[in-house]
Amino acid sequence: MKIQVKHINQAPSDRDGYRVLAERDWPLGISRDDAKVDSWLRDLAPSEGQYAWFSGKPERWVSFESGYFEELEDKYEQVAQLIKWAMKDTVTILHSTGDSEHNAAVALKHFLEEHKDRILQQVA
């Protein structure tokens, strides 16, 4: 399973595989054509409340990630689909934040990697 994270403003590459945006709102300043997004999975984004509380503060990262993981537990089918794509080809999760280490795309990648087997069993 190959999952990577990339800023949406970084140029698309052949090595990106399936490009996924998991944010509630479309990022400002980039057209859909330029972004080359294969799927916009709004429902996999953190809730507005969770994201507002986190507010990009690294000291809240562990709690944010934990809360986001809880939200993802209710989205097995979409998460399982993302895992299945990643088992066939590279999946690139795109983000639009300034912090490349503390963002929802990184947290989603961690969740997929840590819970892959359990989620696939639950939807089988």
C-alpha positions, 0 to 999 in steps of 0.5 A: 500500500503506497500513500503519500501526502502532497500540497495541492499547489505542488505540480501533479506528477505521474508518480502521484497515482490517484489524487484525492482531496479530503477537505470540506472546501475547495482550496482558494487560488487553484482551479480544478483543472490545475489541481488534477484531482481524481476524487474530492472526498469531502465527507472524509475531511475532519468536522468543522468543529474539529478543524476549528479547534485544532486551528493548525496549532502543532501542540494540539496535533495529538488530540486533533489526530485522535479526534479525527480518527474517531470521526473516521470510524463512522466512515468505513466504506469510504475509508475502505475504498481509499485503502483499496485504491492504495493497494492497487496504485499510489494514492496521493492525499492532497492538502492546502495548509501551510504546515506539511507535518500537521494537517488532515491529509497527514492524519488521514494517511496515518489512520489508513496505515494504522487501521487498514486490516481492521477496516478491510475486515469490517467491510468485507 
